[in-house]
Amino acid sequence: MTGTTPHDRDPHDGNPRDGNPPDWDPRDWHARDWDAGDWIAPDTGSAVVQDRPGQGSRSGGRPLLVTADEALLDDLLRLATVSSASPEVVPDAGAAVRRWLTASLVLVGADVADRVAVMSPPRRPGVLLVGRDLDDATVWRRAVAIGAEHVVLLPDGEPWLVDRLADAAEGGGREARTVAVVGGRGGAGATVLAAALAVASVRRGSRTMLIDGDPLGGGIDLVVGGEDLAGLRWPDLAATHGRVGADALRSALPAVDDLRVLSWDRSDSLTIPGATMREVLAAGRRGSDLVVVDLPRRVDAAVEETLTRATTTLLVVPAEVRATAAAARVAAALTLACADVRVVVRGPAPSGLDGAVIAASLGLPLAGELAAEPRLAESLERGEPPGRRARGPLARFCDRFLDELGVRERAA
């Protein structure tokens, strides 16, 4: 069979010729709630298995499958299993419309699209028309009639559809803010700031993930006191291919209080494949309110993946002339990949160099200035996460920045 992904053609480009839907009798069918029961994820060759069906959904609604074509239904249920989704199945257009607005995603088979269109369902996002026949020009007209965002033709569209189903299962309508933190020179304090941002986010009740993207940094788990905790580290994920489940990843990572931390072990592994970073970030964004990534100054595939997906990148620059000169080169690389790069100037300033002057010399906005944190070195040596003191300079900066970023404090 031939097929096309939804990006190959637009439903509005279709031929307006009418087609006759296949005959079927809804009395021969009953609404079916499919549940995987003791479902076991297939072996993916990865340290992270996919979530069990239904585990990932936080949106309340389930995907809705509307079709009377048993062969198409079998295919859709197979894809739902792979994507960890637990859909509701109805063959009846009337039953579909009653569930239309509460479903997290609506998949309408080409076989029943005309009958659904007659019911005039309300317009909503997340409606897909699914078929198999690439040569059926009427499928595009029917997609317009039901308000579908995309036409998915199987089997070619299966990988794309698996991702959409998995997003629906994991409440993929919302994604976390992502903050990358980079030092303008070695020892600038980027790792400490990244950890403090994550700690401040957890303190306000947000689901937070802290990712160590610097293999030569010594391990951010040491900074937050989580080096002895069990859980996955980067070497366990290096060989991961394909989609990573958001809830599966969160549950597999070490947890310092409520902060999930992805760091390095003490082996010789020093690289993160770009594709692995992309999938880990995607999973983190789907399952969190905030993702903070500590990055090295060099730009490799994993760093580029992070920067292109970052909401904001913070460049930490000590208030020194030489540090500012070094940061200029780093800033040039960051701005090529991230649209929102801001400067954090860390004191003290031996020569009285002003933060606004440093930011202006770099051609970047100033996110803020950080005064020296009292007894920071001693706290880090004891394994106490930075920024835990709510009244310290680090905590005050982090709270102000998170407010600006839109990471709000949750009510208890």
NUKOLDO-640549 format. One record per residue (C-alpha): x, y, z. Coordinates in steps of 0.2 Angstrom, whole numbers, padded with zeros to 4 digits, always signed. Each point is the difference from the previous one (the first is absolute). Layout:
BEGIN
XYZ...
This chain:
BEGIN
+0000+0000+0000+0005+0018-0003-0001+0014+0012+0005+0017+0005+0004+0010+0015-0011+0014+0005+0013+0012-0005+0001-0005-0018-0018+0006-0004-0012+0012+0007-0018-0004+0002-0005+0016-0008+0009-0004-0016-0012-0015-0003-0011-0004-0015-0019+0005+0004-0007-0015-0008-0012-0009+0011+0002-0018+0005-0012-0013+0008+0005-0006+0017+0000-0019+0002-0016-0008+0006-0001-0005+0018-0013-0002+0014+0004+0008+0016-0012-0013+0009+0014-0013-0004+0012+0009+0011+0002+0006+0018+0011+0014+0007+0016-0009+0005+0012+0006+0014+0016-0008-0003+0012-0003+0014+0016-0009-0001-0001-0008+0017+0017-0008+0004+0008+0008-0015+0019-0002-0001+0010+0012-0011+0010-0008-0014+0018-0001+0002+0007+0016-0007+0018-0003+0004-0001+0015+0011+0003+0002+0019-0017+0010+0000-0015-0010-0004-0016+0009-0006-0014+0004+0012-0014-0013+0002-0016+0005-0009-0009+0013+0010+0014+0004+0012+0005+0016-0009-0016+0009-0001-0002+0016+0011-0013+0009-0012-0015-0010+0006-0006-0005-0018+0005-0015-0010+0003-0002-0019-0015-0004-0009+0000-0012-0015-0015+0001-0012-0001-0013-0013-0010-0015-0006+0014-0007-0010+0007-0015+0010+0016-0001-0009+0003+0019+0003-0005-0002+0018+0013-0014+0003+0013+0011-0007-0005+0015+0011+0000-0011+0015+0017-0007-0004+0007+0018-0001-0009+0005+0016+0009-0015+0009+0017+0006-0007-0004+0018+0006-0006-0005+0017-0018+0007-0003-0016-0007+0006-0013+0006-0012-0019-0001-0001-0007-0008-0016-0017+0004-0007-0006-0004-0018-0016+0011+0002+0001+0018-0006-0012+0005+0014+0010-0007+0013+0015+0008-0007-0007+0017+0001-0006-0002+0018+0019-0003+0005+0007+0012-0013+0005+0014+0012+0006-0011+0015+0012-0011-0010+0018+0005+0000+0002-0005-0018-0013-0005-0013+0004-0012-0014-0014-0002-0013+0001-0014-0013-0002+0004-0018-0014-0013+0000-0011+0010+0012+0005+0018-0004-0015+0004-0010-0012-0005+0014+0010+0009+0013-0001+0016-0011-0019-0001-0001+0000+0001+0019+0009+0017-0002+0012-0003+0015+0007+0016+0008+0016+0006-0006+0015-0004+0012+0019-0004-0002+0006-0017+0000-0011-0008-0014+0008-0012-0012-0007-0009-0015+0008-0017-0002-0001-0010-0016+0011-0012-0011-0004+0005-0018+0012+0013-0007-0010+0001-0016-0016+0004+0009-0002+0018-0004-0016+0001+0010+0009-0002+0016+0006+0018-0001-0018+0006-0002-0006-0010+0015+0015+0006+0011-0006+0018-0003-0018-0005+0004+0004-0006+0017+0013+0013+0004+0015-0011+0000+0017+0007+0003+0009-0013-0010-0003-0015-0011+0010-0015+0005+0002-0014-0013+0006-0017+0006+0013-0008+0000+0011+0015-0004-0008+0011+0013+0002-0012+0014+0016+0007+0009-0008+0017+0000-0016-0007+0007+0008-0009+0014+0008+0016+0006-0017+0009+0000-0008-0014+0009+0014+0000+0013-0001+0019+0002-0019-0003+0004+0004-0014+0012+0012+0011+0009-0010+0016+0001+0010+0007-0014-0010+0016-0002+0012+0009+0011+0019+0001+0000+0012+0006+0013+0010+0015-0001+0018-0005-0004+0015+0010+0007+0018-0003-0006+0014+0007+0011+0017+0003-0007+0016+0007+0008+0009+0014-0009+0016-0007+0006+0005-0015+0010-0005+0001+0018-0013+0014-0003-0013-0008+0011-0012-0007-0014-0002-0017+0009-0004+0008+0016-0013+0012-0008-0008-0015-0009-0002-0010+0016-0006+0015+0009-0014+0004-0013-0005-0018+0001-0001+0000+0019-0010+0016+0000-0012-0007-0013-0003-0015+0012-0002+0011+0015-0015+0008-0009-0008-0017-0004+0005-0002-0018+0004-0016-0008+0018+0003-0004+0014-0010-0009+0018+0005+0001+0011-0006-0014+0019-0001+0000+0006+0003-0018+0018+0002+0004+0010-0016+0001+0015+0008+0006-0008+0010+0014+0002-0013+0014-0019-0004+0001-0014+0012+0005-0006-0014+0012+0014+0004+0011-0005+0018+0001-0018-0004+0006+0006-0014+0011-0007-0015-0010+0015-0009-0005-0004-0015+0011-0018-0002-0006-0005-0014-0011-0007+0003-0018+0005+0003-0018+0015+0010-0005+0005+0005-0018+0010-0015-0004-0016-0011+0003-0008+0011-0014+0013+0002-0012-0006-0015-0011-0018+0006+0001-0009+0001-0017-0017+0007-0003-0013+0007+0011+0003+0001+0019-0015+0000+0011-0002+0015+0011-0007-0009+0016+0012-0014-0003+0015+0011+0000-0005+0010+0015-0003-0016+0010+0017-0007-0005+0010+0015+0005+0008+0004+0017-0011+0011+0010+0007+0013+0012-0016+0005+0010-0012+0003-0015+0014+0005-0012+0004-0013-0014+0018+0000-0005+0009-0007-0015+0018+0000+0002+0016-0010-0004+0007-0015+0009+0019-0001+0004+0004-0010-0016+0009+0005-0015-0015+0004-0011+0001+0018-0006-0012+0002-0014-0019+0003-0002-0006-0004-0018-0010+0014-0007-0016-0011-0003+0001-0006+0018+0000+0017+0007-0014+0005-0011-0011-0014+0006+0005+0002+0018-0004+0019-0001-0017-0004-0008-0004-0012+0013+0005+0012+0014-0010+0014-0008-0016-0011-0001+0002-0006+0018+0005+0016+0009-0004+0018+0003+0019+0005-0001+0015-0008-0008+0017+0007+0005+0015-0005-0010+0018+0004+0005+0011+0001-0016+0018+0001-0004+0007+0014-0010+0004-0010-0016-0014-0003-0012-0002-0018-0005-0016-0009-0007-0007-0003+0017+0003+0019+0005-0008+0006-0016-0015-0011+0003-0002+0008+0017+0003+0018-0006-0013-0001-0014-0013-0007+0012+0004+0012+0014-0013+0013+0005+0014+0010+0007+0019-0002+0002+0009+0009+0014+0019+0004-0003+0008+0002+0017+0015+0012+0000+0011+0005+0015+0001+0019+0002+0018+0000-0007+0008+0007-0016+0008-0016-0006-0016-0010+0004-0010+0012-0011+0012-0002-0014-0001-0019+0001-0019+0001+0001-0001+0010-0016+0005-0016-0010-0012-0011+0009-0014+0013-0003+0003+0000-0018-0002-0019-0001-0016+0000+0011-0009+0013-0009+0001-0010-0016-0011-0013+0007-0011+0008+0014-0010+0015-0003-0001+0006+0018+0017+0001+0008+0003+0010+0016+0014+0005+0011+0002-0004+0018+0014+0010+0008+0008-0008+0015+0009+0010+0013+0011+0005+0008+0007+0013-0012+0018+0003+0004+0001+0016-0011-0018+0005+0003-0005-0006-0017-0019+0003-0002-0012-0014-0006-0009+0011-0012+0017+0005-0008+0005-0018-0002-0017-0005-0008+0001+0015-0012+0017-0005-0005-0006-0017-0004-0015+0007-0009-0012-0010+0011-0014+0004+0013+0005+0000+0018-0010-0013+0009+0007+0005+0017+0015+0002+0011+0005-0013+0013+0008+0005+0016+0012-0012+0009-0010-0013+0009+0006-0002+0018+0008-0016+0005-0004-0008-0017+0016-0010-0001-0002-0008+0017-0019-0004-0004+0005-0009-0017+0014-0010+0009-0013-0006+0012-0012-0005-0015-0013+0013+0004-0009+0006-0016+0004+0018-0004-0014+0013+0001-0009-0010+0014+0000+0015+0011-0015+0010-0006+0008+0017+0005+0017-0002-0007+0006+0009-0016-0002-0016-0011-0017-0003+0006-0006+0018-0002+0007+0000-0018-0008-0017-0004-0017+0005+0006+0000+0016-0009+0006-0008-0016-0013-0015+0001-0014+0013+0003+0005+0009-0017+0001-0017-0008-0018-0004+0005+0004-0015+0012-0013+0004+0013+0000-0006+0018-0013-0013+0002-0013+0001+0014+0003-0013+0014
